[in-house]
C-alpha cells in the first residue's frame, strides 16, 4: 500500500465519519434537555448517555469479530442503517422509558459504525504514518464536536426538537452515501506485519468459534487507560449543559467549540510526535493538561473560564485518545484490528457509561462542580498506572 496517506479511500472514510459525528454530536447537549422535559431527573439524564454507551460496549466485541471475518464495508453499512433507524424514531418519543429503549438501539448502531470506521481507517493508513494518519482522521470527529453541539442547541432553541431530529437523520444518511465510495482491499495475511507482530495461523482464525477472541489481549492496557480517561469525558458531555445552568452560563456550547478547536490543532501534531518519539511524549503531557482543564472547569462561573478549561481539556483529549488508539493498533496483527478496535472502543464506551451514571449520582448528592473535581482522581489513577508501565518496561530493557 506504500506510504501515501491522502488516498481516495482515506478521504471518503474520513468524510463519511465526519457526517456520522455531526449527526451524533447534535444530540449530545440536547437529549439531556429533551429528557428533562419528559420528566426525567439527573439520574435519568445520566441513563440516557449511560444506556447508550453500555449497548455500544456490548456490541463492539461482536462488531470487531465480524470485521475480522466478513467484508468490513458491509458491517459498516449495517451499523449505519441501525443508527439511522433509531434517530428517525426520536421524534415520536413521549416517555423517558421509550427514549431509553431507543438509546439502547442507537448505541448498537454507534458501536458497529465507529468500530468499523476505526478498523477500516487503520487498514488504509500506512503503518509508519499511523499516528499522523489517526490524527488527521480524528479531525473529522473533532470538527463534528466543534460545530454540531452549537448547531444542535441553536436548532433546539429556535425550531424545536422535530427539526433537530430530522437534521440528525439527514446527516447520518449522508454518511451512509459516502460510505458507498470506500473501495479499498483489506490487507492480506502475512507471516509478520510491519509492526513486527507475528500472525496466528490463518486456518485457525477461519475455523475458530465466533465466540473466541472477542477481546484482544494486546489491546487491554491502552484500553484500560482510555477507559479511565473517558469516565471524565462522560461527566463532561453528559452534564455540561446542566452545569451551565447551575453556575449561570447561558450557552455552554462555547465549551464544545473551544474544546474541539484545540483538539483539531493538537491531533496532527501529537500524531507526528507519536510516530517519531513514541507514546510517552504525548500521553504524559495530555493527562496533565486534562487534569488542569477539569480543575478549571470545576471553578468556572463565567464563559471566559469555561473556554479556558475547554482548551486545556481539549489539549488532553486531542493527544490521549488518538495516541492510545494508534498504540493499540500497533500492538496487534492486521487480522486482529477489528477485535483490537472493538476492545478499545468498548473500554472508551464503558468509561463514558460509568462517568454518566456514577458521576450523575455524585452531582445529585453534591453539585456538578464537586463532581468534576472528584473525576480528577481518575486521571491521577491513569497517571500512576502509566508510570508503572514505563518504569517496568525500562527496567526490563524492552522497547515500548
C-alpha positions in Angstrom: 0.0 0.0 0.0 3.1 2.2 0.3 3.4 5.3 2.5 0.8 7.5 0.7 -1.7 8.8 3.2 -4.1 11.0 1.3 -5.9 8.4 -0.9 -9.5 8.4 -2.1 -10.4 5.7 0.4 -8.8 7.7 3.3 -10.8 10.8 2.2 -14.2 9.0 1.7 -13.8 7.2 5.1 -12.9 10.4 6.9 -15.8 12.4 5.3 -18.3 9.6 6.0 -17.2 9.6 9.6 -17.5 13.4 9.7 -21.2 13.3 8.8 -21.9 10.5 11.3 -20.3 12.5 14.1 -22.2 15.6 13.1 -25.4 13.6 13.5 -24.3 12.2 16.8 -22.9 15.4 18.3 -26.0 17.4 17.6 -27.8 15.2 20.1 -25.2 15.2 22.9 -26.2 18.5 24.6 -29.8 18.4 23.5 -31.0 14.9 24.5 -30.5 15.7 28.3 -32.8 18.7 27.9 -35.3 16.6 26.0 -35.2 14.0 28.8 -35.8 16.7 31.4 -38.8 17.9 29.5 -40.2 14.4 29.5 -39.9 14.4 33.3 -36.5 12.9 33.9 -34.3 13.7 36.8 -30.4 13.8 37.0 -30.2 10.0 37.2 -32.5 9.7 34.1 -30.3 12.2 32.2 -27.3 10.1 33.1 -29.0 6.9 32.0 -29.7 8.5 28.6 -26.0 8.6 28.0 -25.2 5.6 30.1 -27.5 3.1 28.4 -26.3 4.3 25.0 -22.7 3.6 25.9 -23.5 0.3 27.5 -25.3 -1.0 24.4 -22.4 0.2 22.3 -20.0 -1.5 24.7 -21.8 -4.8 24.4 -21.9 -4.6 20.7 -18.3 -3.7 19.9 -16.6 -7.0 20.6 -19.1 -8.8 18.2 -18.6 -6.0 15.7 -14.9 -6.4 15.9 -15.1 -10.1 15.4 -17.4 -9.6 12.4 -15.0 -7.1 10.9 -12.2 -9.6 11.1 -14.3 -12.3 9.5 -16.5 -10.6 6.9 -16.5 -7.7 4.5 -15.7 -4.6 6.6 -17.7 -2.2 4.5 -20.8 -4.3 4.7 -20.5 -4.4 8.5 -20.3 -0.6 8.4 -23.4 -0.3 6.3 -25.4 -2.5 8.7 -24.4 -0.3 11.6 -25.3 2.9 9.7 -28.8 1.6 8.9 -29.4 0.7 12.6 -28.1 4.2 13.6 -30.3 6.0 11.1 -33.4 4.0 12.1 -33.1 5.0 15.8 -32.5 8.7 15.0 -35.7 8.7 12.9 -37.7 7.3 15.9 -36.7 10.0 18.4 -39.3 12.4 17.0 -42.2 10.2 18.4 -40.8 9.6 21.9 -43.2 10.5 24.6 -41.8 9.0 27.8 -38.4 8.5 29.4 -38.7 4.7 29.2 -39.2 4.9 25.4 -36.2 7.2 24.9 -34.1 4.8 27.0 -35.2 1.9 24.8 -34.3 3.9 21.6 -30.9 4.9 23.1 -30.1 1.2 23.5 -30.8 0.6 19.8 -28.9 3.8 18.9 -25.9 2.5 20.8 -25.8 -0.7 18.9 -25.6 1.3 15.6 -23.0 3.5 17.1 -20.9 0.6 18.3 -20.9 -1.1 14.9 -20.2 2.0 12.9 -17.4 3.6 14.9 -15.6 0.2 15.3 -15.9 -0.3 11.6 -14.6 3.2 10.7 -11.7 2.7 13.1 -10.8 -0.7 11.6 -11.1 0.4 8.0 -9.0 3.6 8.5 -6.3 1.5 10.3 -6.1 -0.7 7.2 -5.9 2.3 4.9 -3.2 4.3 6.8 0.4 3.3 6.2 1.9 1.7 9.3 4.8 4.2 9.6 2.4 7.2 9.5 -0.3 5.7 11.8 -0.1 8.3 14.5 -0.2 11.1 11.9 -3.0 9.4 9.9 -5.1 8.8 13.0 -4.6 12.4 13.9 -5.9 13.7 10.6 -8.7 11.1 10.5 -9.7 12.2 14.1 -10.2 15.7 12.8 -13.5 14.5 11.3 -14.9 13.6 14.6 -13.4 16.7 16.2 -15.0 19.0 13.6 -18.3 17.4 14.5 -17.6 18.1 18.2 -16.8 21.7 17.4 -19.8 22.7 15.3 -22.6 20.1 15.8 -23.3 20.8 19.5 -23.7 24.5 18.9 -25.8 23.8 15.9 -27.9 21.4 17.9 -28.5 23.8 20.7 -29.4 26.6 18.2 -31.9 24.4 16.3 -33.4 23.1 19.6 -33.9 26.7 20.9 -35.2 28.3 17.7 -37.0 25.5 15.8 -37.6 22.7 18.4 -36.8 19.0 18.6 -38.6 18.0 15.5 -36.2 19.7 13.1 -33.3 18.7 15.3 -34.0 15.0 14.9 -34.7 15.4 11.2 -31.3 17.1 10.6 -29.6 14.4 12.6 -31.2 11.8 10.4 -30.2 13.6 7.2 -26.6 13.8 8.3 -26.5 10.1 9.1 -28.0 9.2 5.7 -25.2 11.4 4.1 -22.6 9.3 6.0 -24.2 6.2 4.5 -24.0 7.7 1.0 -20.3 8.5 1.3 -19.6 5.0 2.7 -20.6 3.6 -0.7 -17.4 5.1 -2.3 -15.0 3.2 0.0 -13.3 0.7 -2.3 -10.1 -0.5 -0.6 -9.0 -4.1 -0.3 -8.3 -5.3 3.3 -4.6 -6.4 3.9 -3.7 -10.0 3.1 -2.3 -12.3 5.7 1.5 -12.1 6.2 3.9 -14.1 8.2 4.8 -10.9 10.0 3.3 -7.4 9.8 5.0 -4.1 9.6 4.9 -3.6 13.4 6.8 -6.9 13.9 3.9 -8.8 15.5 3.6 -12.5 14.4 0.4 -13.6 12.8 -1.6 -16.5 14.0 -2.3 -19.3 11.5 -4.9 -18.2 9.1 -6.7 -21.5 9.0 -7.1 -21.5 12.8 -8.5 -18.0 12.5 -11.1 -19.1 10.0 -12.1 -22.3 11.8 -12.3 -20.8 15.3 -15.6 -20.2 17.0 -17.2 -16.8 16.7 -17.2 -16.6 20.4 -13.5 -16.9 20.6 -11.2 -13.9 20.6 -13.9 -11.3 21.1 -11.4 -9.4 23.3 -7.9 -8.7 22.0 -5.4 -9.1 24.9 -2.7 -7.0 23.4 -5.2 -4.0 23.4 -6.1 -4.3 27.1 -3.6 -1.9 28.7 -4.1 1.1 26.4 -7.9 0.3 26.5 -7.7 0.4 30.3 -6.1 3.8 30.1 -8.6 5.2 27.7 -11.4 3.9 29.9 -10.1 5.9 32.9 -9.9 9.0 30.8 -13.4 8.5 29.3 -15.0 8.4 32.7 -14.2 12.1 33.0 -15.4 12.7 29.4 -18.7 11.0 30.3 -19.1 13.5 33.1 -18.3 16.4 30.8 -20.6 15.6 27.9 -23.5 14.3 30.0 -23.8 17.3 32.4 -22.1 20.3 30.9 -25.4 21.8 29.8 -26.9 21.4 33.2 -23.7 22.6 34.9 -24.0 25.8 32.9 -27.5 26.3 34.3 -26.1 25.6 37.8 -23.5 28.4 37.5 -25.5 30.8 35.4 -23.7 30.3 32.0 -26.4 30.5 29.3 -24.7 28.9 26.3 -22.2 26.1 27.2 -21.8 25.4 23.5 -18.7 27.5 23.7 -17.1 24.7 25.7 -17.7 22.2 22.9 -16.4 24.7 20.3 -13.2 25.6 22.3 -12.5 22.0 23.2 -12.9 20.8 19.6 -10.8 23.6 18.1 -8.0 22.7 20.5 -8.3 19.0 19.6 -8.2 19.9 15.9 -5.0 21.8 16.4 -3.2 19.2 18.5 -4.3 16.0 16.8 -2.0 16.2 13.8 0.9 17.5 15.8 0.6 14.8 18.5 0.3 12.2 15.8 3.6 13.1 14.2 5.3 13.2 17.7 3.8 9.7 18.4 5.3 8.3 15.2 8.7 9.9 15.7 9.2 9.8 19.5 6.7 7.2 21.0 3.6 7.4 23.1 5.3 8.7 26.3 5.9 12.0 24.6 2.2 12.7 24.1 0.4 10.7 26.8 2.2 12.4 29.8 1.5 16.0 28.7 -2.0 15.0 27.7 -3.1 13.7 31.1 -1.6 16.7 32.9 -3.4 19.1 30.6 -6.7 17.3 31.1 -6.3 17.5 34.9 -5.8 21.2 34.7 -8.8 21.5 32.4 -11.1 19.7 34.8 -9.8 21.7 37.7 -10.6 24.9 35.9 -14.0 23.7 34.9 -14.9 22.9 38.5 -14.3 26.5 39.5 -15.9 28.1 36.4 -18.5 30.8 36.9 -18.3 32.6 33.5 -17.8 32.0 29.8 -14.1 33.0 29.9 -13.1 30.3 32.4 -15.4 27.9 30.6 -13.4 28.4 27.4 -10.1 28.2 29.2 -11.0 24.9 30.8 -12.1 23.6 27.5 -8.8 24.5 25.8 -6.8 22.6 28.4 -9.2 19.6 28.4 -9.2 19.6 24.6 -5.4 19.5 24.6 -5.6 16.4 26.8 -8.3 14.7 24.7 -6.6 15.5 21.4 -3.3 13.8 22.5 -4.6 10.9 24.6 -7.4 9.4 22.6 -5.8 9.1 19.1 -2.4 8.2 20.5 -3.9 5.4 22.6 -5.8 4.1 19.6 -2.7 4.2 17.3 -0.7 2.4 20.1 -3.5 -0.2 20.3 -3.3 -0.9 16.5 0.5 -1.1 16.6 0.3 -3.9 19.2 -1.8 -6.3 17.0 -1.7 -8.0 13.7 -3.7 -6.7 10.7 -6.1 -9.7 11.0 -6.9 -8.6 14.6 -7.5 -4.9 14.1 -11.3 -5.4 14.3 -11.1 -7.1 17.7 -8.5 -4.6 18.9 -10.7 -1.7 17.9 -13.7 -3.4 19.4 -11.8 -3.8 22.7 -10.5 -0.2 22.6 -13.8 1.4 21.9 -15.7 -0.8 24.3 -13.4 0.4 27.0 -14.0 4.0 25.9 -17.7 3.4 26.0 -17.5 1.7 29.4 -15.8 4.8 30.8 -18.4 7.1 29.4 -21.2 4.9 30.8 -19.6 4.8 34.2 -19.0 8.5 34.1 -22.5 9.5 33.1 -24.2 7.3 35.7 -22.0 7.3 38.7 -20.9 10.9 38.4 -24.6 11.8 37.9 -25.2 10.4 41.3 -22.3 12.3 42.7 -23.7 15.5 41.2 -27.2 14.8 42.7 -25.7 14.3 46.1 -23.4 17.4 45.9 -23.0 19.6 42.8 -21.7 19.5 39.3 -18.6 21.4 40.3 -17.8 18.9 43.0 -18.4 16.1 40.5 -15.7 17.5 38.2 -13.2 17.8 41.0 -13.8 14.2 42.0 -13.4 13.0 38.4 -9.8 14.3 38.5 -9.0 11.3 40.7 -9.5 9.0 37.7 -6.8 10.9 35.8 -4.4 10.6 38.7 -5.0 6.8 38.7 -4.3 6.8 34.9 -1.0 8.6 35.5 0.0 6.1 38.2 -0.6 3.1 36.1 1.1 4.6 33.0 4.2 5.5 35.1 4.3 1.9 36.4 4.2 0.6 32.9 7.0 2.9 31.7 9.2 2.0 34.7 8.6 -1.7 34.2 9.5 -1.6 30.5 12.6 0.4 31.2 13.8 -1.9 33.9 13.4 -4.9 31.7 15.2 -3.1 28.8 12.3 -3.7 26.4 11.2 -1.2 23.7 7.8 0.4 24.3 
